[in-house]
């Protein structure tokens, strides 16, 4: 395992690690450094965290004079503020972290202590180290983000996928660094992902064939049937329906809780958002227009004399077609595939999930959960934002800034 190069004189510089803990209040950091400044100490590292009003402030300092004088100053600050002080002398900067940096996101509703124990134990057994932890969301799901070093990404992802299944939590493992920042392309499936419904079943209800079509859909999404063949068979049941049913179905479609929040936040970040569906453009395009989504790709129903013929026009958007659309949209956006995210639930999404830099199975069939990079099994689509490192507080602050109503805690939101 390689390590980052040591900083200059890393093994020779005496230093003091000062850690202050206790009740948080405004001015603690300034009080410490106002007192330390006259000693001429150099700041090598500084970290601070507050959990439910309890402060931990750690400062790695290099004295320019006697270390005893610096220690006395820090202790005086602690005594004055009623904070516990721990001082450790040493040499060099922080111990260099191993390469192989990753970000592990753990999401649960609720998130039990046993799950956190299993994740941290798995990381340690892998030979990696957890450098930092922060909470990304408290409701309607609890999400923790772990910065990990010394990890082999593929093997850690495999190991933690087993933990996710055992502990019934969602875990995503992604590369750290620049790969986690900047603009991305996010491509979503529609039926049972962006929306709660299967559009073909809503249409079949008007033809009195809903149960028949639903059974075929279930087998196709589980990967038991060829998608294109199953689509033709299902669409054939719609022959003769008045085209006006498309308007009725559009009105009946229900967005998945969190869908609006997800798309709105992605657009604020300057991301490109696309829909790719094995359903029908007559339903998908109006949804895309309503949500200000950049691209939409889906099958087109044939309509003659105001009635559905039971056929589709052109090539079927199947699993290969979805992957091709993702590549096309990425090229149009000027983004490498490593900066793409795909979200889907069915077997016809597998090629798209495998092509994307990050493939997310959303409340998916078992065959999809097993093959995707990560899975989200809570009913809120905006939980995907946490996998990208976006906190709930950041989402709400952005909503407040432009006057968008923020849902109450625990209330399903669109």
Secondary structure as UniProt FT lines:
FT   TURN            8..12
FT   STRAND          14..23
FT   TURN            26..27
FT   HELIX           28..37
FT   TURN            38..40
FT   STRAND          42..51
FT   TURN            52..53
FT   STRAND          54..62
FT   HELIX           67..81
FT   STRAND          84..91
FT   STRAND          102..108
FT   HELIX           113..125
FT   TURN            126..127
FT   STRAND          129..137
FT   STRAND          142..149
FT   HELIX           153..167
FT   STRAND          170..175
FT   HELIX           177..180
FT   STRAND          185..188
FT   TURN            192..194
FT   HELIX           199..206
FT   TURN            207..208
FT   HELIX           210..221
FT   TURN            222..223
FT   HELIX           227..236
FT   TURN            237..240
FT   TURN            243..244
FT   HELIX           245..252
FT   TURN            257..258
FT   HELIX           259..268
FT   TURN            269..270
FT   STRAND          272..280
FT   HELIX           281..291
FT   STRAND          295..304
FT   TURN            305..306
FT   STRAND          307..313
FT   HELIX           319..333
FT   HELIX           337..339
FT   STRAND          340..344
FT   HELIX           347..349
FT   HELIX           350..355
FT   STRAND          358..362
FT   HELIX           366..371
FT   STRAND          374..376
FT   HELIX           381..383
FT   HELIX           384..387
FT   TURN            388..389
FT   HELIX           392..402
FT   TURN            409..410
//
